[in-house]
Amino acid sequence: MASRRSLAHLILALVGLLIAFSASSEEPSPHRIRNIPVVAEAVIVDPVDDPWLSEEGPAIARPVEVAREQVVAGWQDAPATPHARAAALLRTRLELGLGDLTAPAAVIAAEFSKEDPALFTALARDLAPGVPSFQIDHAIALWRSDDTGAAIAALGSAVWAVGVSLAVQLWLLENLALILLAVVLATSLGFMLLASIQVFPHAAHDLGDLMGGNMPAFARFAALSALVLAPLVFGEGLLGFVLVLFTLGFAYGKSRQRNALVMAAVLLVIGLHPLAQLASAVTQLLDRDPVVHSAMLVLAGSETAADVARLGEAFDDDLVASHALAYHARRHGLDEVSRERMNSVIARYPSDSVALANLGNVEKRRGNIDAAIDFYERAAAQDSSPTVLFDLSQAYASAFRMEEYDATLVRAQRVGDEEVAALSNLGDAELVADVAFPVSLLRDRLLTLALSQTTRPGAIAALVPGPLGETWHVTGGAFALIALLSMLFANTWDHASRCGRCGHRICTRCEETVWSDETCEDCHHLFQYPEATDPSLRMARLQALSERDGRYDKIWLALSLLIPGMAGFAARRPDFAIFGLILFSWVATWLAWPTGVFSDPMLMGSAAVLCFALPGLFAAFAYSAVVVVSLIVRKSR
């Protein structure tokens, strides 16, 4: 599954794996299942209506009596030294296919010796190889011990752990979706607001002329403000307000500003609809599928009696629940219960390689070598994993089929030499290892659930309560209609503007002569016909304009430094403005949530800081560069 993840996903994961911190969360290693019929579809349940959310569950629920938890037993029975406990739990993890033992790994990592930290971090990593933070701890320890090659290899293992860890993938998706949503909405709304502020005085002047040329300035501004706020009165919320701002900016803007406004409108539509839907879906996935939620708690070893009972109710119809309960029984030493549950899975899904392989282990441990070989061969035909092939080779050895033993062991080493070496190093000729829980079932189930959600997120619905925000077609169509009408009718009346040299308002209704919308009549004569002006008056005028330019340069400098995006407008480069807003929004989200919107110390710990620190620092430098370039462009005009 990890090989199909996007390159961008792994690059971001690599950023977060540059320093070591303790704490993570348990999750089993991934395992593919092939040729399995479609599993029971996720049942979307409103968390408020879920009867299993209480500790006891419904009245029909009965806590399952379980034997002593094997991890706890291994920890308590082993000598009270980190090495002995780590060795005992490593065997338990590999033999029972328990995935990551996060809690004991964290305890061992916390007891590391300053003289040899790499040894203790290696012990913790072996107990929880799928948890990135332990991998990073080990890589840093190796780096500090000057073992550069091993440190780089450990860092690669950490990247792989991120690529295959469902918990890390969910954490990254939740945080990135919400951060991108905040960046996209802040950028589009901020740009439209700044663009409309630039032309607001001109639009107010023109509106006053339409309503009556003798209106005072404050009345013109008040009339336009009322018009801008009118959509809020009619129940269109923030979107209606933004549509009016877009109308002002598009009607009065030049080609560059119109292009940038179209880009901002596209970003807003993306943010309000598909991106908001994605953020809502990924943050509520586990709450929407109680069976998957309980299964993940079982895999982490933190399930309650209600979780076990919920899975028991779904056992007959849900493959996820079936595998989770078999895993639960195996972890608690209920071999016969686990066997019955796996037989039930095989009865419904004869090609389930996980159940076939683990049933083979049951038969092997009971001495039924021929039956075990049959199960192993059927499992290997579905999925040639190193664990299945190793078990098959062990069964061949027990049956004295040495040629097949050698060939199968070589094949297993070719598929996964590290996994085979870890099992062989335990030094037990009778050892067979259970196959871990098939995490791909959870991943596929959550993906299907995420794609099936179509409800509008509550927060977005509150911002756009009216019909204009119901679908992306309607929202995008509203922006497109405004842009089309503006291009058709914006030039049917003369827009007021301002002289770029002296700031005098230019209006064909107020001036007898208008040379252009950027230069007033006085400045036109001053610079185009200098011989027709009195030299002393001309020098005084130029001096006054020079002093004004100096004051305005300071004002624009202050605005460019204090208000994101203003540097682009100062340079008359709206594209710089929108790009600067994107960068500043990313920096702002990084400063607001340095470890992510959802901080999970049990998963990534403080290592999550660098997941966002380097992108945030890059955005900060890039934003500074945009501001500097914009100011240079302004000075060169």
N, C-alpha and C positions, 0 to 999 in steps of 0.2 A: 504494500500500500504506500509505503514511504517513497518508493521510486517514482510514483505518479504525482507526488506533491510538486508544487510550482517552485521554480528556482528562487523567486522572490521570497517565498516562505522560508526557505532554508537560509538565505542570506540574512534575513532578519533574525532567525534563530541563532546564527553564528555570532551575531553582535552580542546576544545575551549570554554567550558562553565564554566570555573573555576573562571573568574573574570567578573566584570560588566563594561560595557561601553555603552554609548548611541549611538543611530543611528542604523537604520535597514531599511528594505524595506517591503512594504505592499504586502500581498498575502492572498488569501482566504483560509479558512479551507478546507481540503480535503473531498471529498464525493464520495463514490463508486456508479457506475451505473452498474446494472446487466441486462443481457438479452437485451442489446442494439445491433442492427446490426452494422456491421463494419462501422466506420465513414469514411468520405471522406479522402482518403490518402493525406498525405502532399505533396504539389506541390513544388519541389525543384526549387528555383528561384535564379539565379545569382543576388546578390545585385546590381550589376551595371545595370542590365536590369529591375529592379523593378520600374515601373512607379509611385509607391505610396510612394517612399521615400521622395519626396518633401512635403512641408507642404500643398500645394493645391491639389496634386494628379493630375490625368489625367483631361482632360477638362470636362469629363462627371461627375466628382465628384461634389457633392453639400454638403456643410456643413449641418449637421442635426441640426435643431433648437431644443434646449433642454430647459427644465425648470430649475429652480434653483437647484443646486447640494445639495442633502439632508444633506450631512455631513457639508458643509459650512453653510447651513441654521441652522442646529442644534447648531453649534458652536456660530454663531452670535446671535441667538435668546435666548440662555441660559444666565443666570446671569454670569458676568465676574469673576467667581471664578473657580479654578481647579475642585472642587468637583461637582459644578453644571454642568459645561461643560462636565466633564467626564460622569456624569449620563445621560445627554441628548444624548451624542454620543453613549453611551453603548446601550441605547434603540434603537437608529437608526441602529446601527451595527447588533444587534440581530434580530430586526424586519425585516430588509431588506436583511439579509444574506450577509453583505458586507465584510466579512472576516476581514482583519487587517487594522485598521486606523492608519497608521504609523506616518503621519505628526502630527496630534493632540496629539498622544501618546508621541512623542518626545518633543513637547512643554510642556506638563504637567510634564514629567519627568525632564525637565530642571528647573522647578519651585519648585522642592521639598524643603521641610523644613528640616533644620538640626535637628530639634527636633524630627521629626517623618518621616524619609525618607521612611520607609516601606510602609506608607500609600500612598505616591505619586507614588512609584514604582508599587504598587498594582493597582492604577488607570491606569497607563500607560500599565501595563500588560493586564488588562481587555480589553483595547481598541485594543491591538495588540497581542493576545495570541499566534499567530503563528510565531512571530518574536523572535528569540532566545535571542537577546541582552536585551530586556525588561524582559524576564524571568530571565536572569542572574542578572540583576540589582536588581530584587526583592529578589532573593535568597541571594545575598550578604547583602542587607539591613536587611533581617531577621537574617542572621548569626551575623551581628554586633549588633543586638538587643538581642542576646543570645537566640533566638528562633530556636534552632538547628533542631528540628523535622520538623518545617515548612520550614526551609531553605533547608533541604534535599528533601522534597516533591517538593519544587519549582525548585530545580535542576533537579529532575526527569521530571518535566514538560518541562524544557528547553531541555532536551535530546529528549523528545517526539516531541517537536517543530522542532528540527533539523531533526528528522526521517521523518516527514510528509511534511516539507517545500520544495516545488519544487525549489524555488530560492536558498535555502541553498544547496540543493543537486547539482544543476548546478554549484554553486560556488566551492563546494568541488571537484566535478568531473573535472572541468577545471583546478584547481590548482594542484590536485594530478596527473592528467594525464601528465601535462607539467613537473612537478617536477620529477616524475618517469622517464619520457623520458630523462631528463637531467642527472639523476643519472645513468641510464642504459648505455647511450651512453658514458658518461665520464668514467665510470668504465671499460667498454670493451676496449675502445680506449686507455685509460691510461695503462691498464695491458699489452696489446699487444705491446705498445711502450716500456715500461720498460723491458719486456721480450726480445724484439729484441735488445735493447741496451746492455743487458748482454752478448749476443753472437755475437754482431756486429764485434768486433775485430777478433774473430776466423773465422767468415764467410769471412771477408775481406782477411785474410791471406790465407785461402783455395782457394778463387777465384783468388788471385794473383798467387798461385801455378799452378792453371789450365791454366792461361793465360801466364805464364812464370815465372819461379822461381826467376828471378833477378829483379823483380819489386820492387821499393822502397815502404815503408809503406804508404806514402801519396797517391801514385798511386793506391794501393790496396783499400784504403778507398774511393777514388774518384770513382773507377770503381763500387764498391758495392753501393755507394750512387746513382750513375746514374741508376743502375739497380732497386733500390728501388723506385726511382721517375719516372721510365718509365711509369707506368700505368696512371699517371697524363697526360702525353703527348698523350696517346691513348684515352683519354676522359672518363676514368673510375672514375675520381675524387677521393674523399677520400676513397671510398671502395676499389679501386684497390691498393692504397697505403697501406691500412690496410691488405689486402690479402698478400702482400709481407712481411710485418712485421710478420704476422701469420706464413708464410712459414719459415722464419728464426728461429723464436722461437720454432716451432714444430720440425723442422729438427734437431736442436741442443739441444733440451731440453730432460731432463730425464722424467720418467713416471709421477712424480708429476706435473712438469711444463706442460707437454702435457695435463694432465687432466684439469688443470686450464685454459689452452688456449682453450680447447673445451668449457668449461663453459663460458669463455669470448666471444667466437664466438656465442654461443647460445644467450647470452644476447644481442649481437650486432644485430643479426637477429631479435630478438623480438623487440628491440628498433627501428630499421629501418622500420619495417613493421607493425605488429599489434598495437604496442604501439603508433607509430607515427600516424597511422590511427585513433586510438582512440582520441589522443590529438587534431588532426585536426577536428574530427567530433564534439567533445563536445564544442570546442571553436567557432564553426560556426553554431551551431544548430539554434539559433534564426534568424540569418541572412539568413539561407537557407529556412525558412518557414515564410514568411511575415504574414500569417494569425495568427499563434501562437504568433508571436512577438507582433502584434497589440492587440491580446486578453490579453496578459500579461500586456500590458500598460493600457488597459481598467481596468483590475482588480486592478492595482496600482493607478488608478485615475489620470494618467498622459498622457492620450491619446491625440492625436491631431485630427483635422478634417479629415486629411488624413487617420488616423487609423480607424475612424468610417466609412468613405467611403469605405475603403478596405474591412472591414468586411461586409458592406452592399452588395457589389458586390458578395461576397462569401456566402451570407446568405442562398440561396436556395439549395446549394449543400454541405455545410460544417457545421457539427454539432457544431464544436468549435465556428465558427462565429455566429451561431444562439444563442447559450447560452451566448456568450459574449455580443451580442447586447441586449438580454433580460435583462442581468445584468446591462448594461449601462442605459437602459430605467428605470429600477427599481431604480437605484441610483439617477437618475435625476427627479424622481417623475412622470414619464410618465407612469401612471398605465395602461391606455388603450393601449398604444403602447406595453408595456411589455406583456399584455394579448394577443394581436394579435400575437406577436412573439412566445410566448409559445404555442399557439394553432397551429401555423405552425409547431413547433417541434413535437407536439403530432400527427399531421396529418401524418408526415413522420416516427416517431418513437413512436408508441403507448405505449411502455413500459418504456419510459424515466421517471424515478421516480422524477427527479428534476423538470421537467416541470409539471408533474402531481401534485406534492405537492404545487408548487407555484401557479398553476391555482386554486387549492383548496383554497389557501389563498385569491386570488382575489374574488372568489365566497363568501367566508366567510365574508370578509369585505363589500361586497355588500348586505349581508343578505340572500344569497341563501344557507341556511345551508345544505339542502339535496344534492344539487349539490356538495357542498364542501366536504361533507362526502364521496361521491362517488369517487371524485378525491383522497382524502386522503387514502381511503382503497385500491385503485388501486396502489398508490405510495407505501404504506406499504407492499403490496404483493411483490413488487420488491426489496425494501430496507427498512428494519426496523431500520431506524436511530432514535435517540432520538428526533430530531427536528420534523420529520414527525409524530411520535407517540404523541408528545406533542400537535401538531396542531390538530390531530385527536381527542384527548381527549377533547380539548377545543370545538371542533365542537359538540361532543357528549353532553357536558355540556349545550351548547346553545340549543340543541334539547331536553333537559331534559331526556336524556338516561343515567341515573346516574350509573347504574351497569356497562355499557360499559365504561363510563367515568373513573370509579375507576380502572377497569381492565386494560384499555389502559394506564392510568397514571402510574400504578405500573410497567407495562411492559416497559414504556419509562424510568422510573427511574432505572430499572434493566439494561437497555442497556447503559444509560449514565446519571448517577445521577447528575454530575456536570453541564451538559448542561441544564437539566431540572430545577435544582435549580436556575441557572442564569436567566432563563426565568420566573420562578415562583416568584423570588425576585422582579421583576419589579412591582408586585402588580396590574396587569391589567387582569381582568377576561375575557376580550374580545381579549386579545393579541394572535396573531398567528405569527410565525416567518417563514420567507422565508428560503429555503434551499440554501446554498452557491453554488457558481459556481463549477461544477464538475472538480476539478483539475486533476483527473485521466485521463480525456480526453487529456489534455496537456502532461501529463507524458508518456502515451502510444504512443502518436503521436511523441514526441521527441525521444523516444526509437526506434521506427520503422525507423525514419529518420536517426538516428545515425547508425543503423545496415545496412542501405541501401547505405551508402556512400562508394565508392570504389576508388575514385580518390587519386592519390599520393599527399601527402602534398608538397607544394611548397618548403619549406626549406629543406626537406629530399631529394627531387628530385634534388635540387642544389648540395647537398653533394654527391649524387650517381647518376650522370647523365647518366651513361652508361647502357648497357643491363644487367650487373651483379646485378644491384639494382632494376630491374623492379618488381620482385616478390620475396617472401620469399623462394620459391622453388629454384630459380636460385641462390640467395645469399647463402642459406644454402648448396645447392649442391656444390658451389664453395669451401666453407670451407671443406666440407666432402671430396671432390676430392683431395684437397691439403693434408689433413691429411692422406688419404689412400696412395697417392704417396710417402709421406714422410716416412711412415712406411715401404713401399716396397723397396725404393731405398736409404734411408738416410744412411744405413750401407754399401752401396757398395763402399764408399770411407772413408778414415780415416779423422775424424774431428780434427782440432786443438783444444787444450784446454789450461788450465793454471793450474800450480801447486798450490794447496791450501795452501801450507806452505810458499813458497818463491815467488810465482808469476811468475816463469819462464814459458815461452811458451813451451807446449808439442806438438810435431808434428812428426809423424813417417817419414815424408819426410825430416825433418831437423835434427832429432836426430838419432844417431846410435842405441841406446837402449831406449826403452820405456817400463816402468814397468806397468803403468796404466794411465788413462786419468786424474787422480787427483794428482799424485805424480811424480815429476821428478826423474831422476836417482840419482842426488846428494842427494836429501832428502831421497830417498829410502835407500841408503847406510848409511846415517847419522843416521837414526832412526832404521833401521832393523839390521845393522851390526856395532854397535858402537865400538866393539873391533877391527875392521879393520881400524879405523881412528885414527889419532894422537889426543891425549886428548886435547892438547892446541888448536889445530885447531878446534876440535869439540866444545869446550867451546866458542871459538870466533864465530863460526858459529851459535851456539844456542843463544848467546847474540844478534847477529845481527837479527836473526829471531824473538827474543823476542821484540826487539825495533821496528821491522817492524809491528808485531802484535799490539803493542800499538798504533802506528800511524794509522794503518788501523781501529782499534776499534774506535778511535776518528772520523775518516772519516765516517765510517758506522753509528756512532751515529748521526753525523751531517746530513748525508743524510736521515737517518730514521726519524729525526725530521722535516726536511725541505721538503722532497719529499714524498707525500703520496704513500704508497705501498712499499717503499724501505725497510722498516723494515722486511717485509716478505721475500724479496729476501736476505736480510742480514742473516736471519735465515735459508735460503734454504727451506723455506716453502711458495711456491707460493699460496697455499690456503689461508694463512694468508694475503698475498699481495692483492689478489682479494677481500677478505672480508674487509680489511682495506680501499681499494679504494671505495667500496660501502658506507661504513660509512662516509668516508671523503667527498664523493660527496654529501651525504645527508646534512652534516653539511654546506658545501659550499652553497648549494641551500638555506638553512635556513638563512644563513648570508646575502645572496644576496637578498632574498625576505622574510623578517621576517613576513610579513602579507599576503604572497601569491603572486603569479605572477600577479593575478588580484585582486588588493585591492579594496574592496567595502565597504566604510565607512557607506553607507546607509543600509547595510545588517548586518554585523558583527561588524563594528567599530574596535576599538583597541582590542577588544576581540579576533580578528583573530590572534593576536600575539601568544597567548598560543596554538592555534591550531597547530602551528609549533614549538613553543618554547620547549615544553616537549619532543616531538620526536627528535628535534635537540639536546637538551642537552643529552638525552639518547645516541644518536649516537656519540656525542663528547666524552662522558665517555667510551663508548664501543670502539671507535677508539683508545683512549689513552691506554686502556687495551690491545688491539691488539699490539700496538707498544711496550709496556712494556714486554708483554709475548714474542714477537719476539726477543727482545734484550736479554732476559733471556735465550731463547733457543740458541741464537748465542753464548753466553758466556759459556754455558754448553757443547758445541760441543767439 
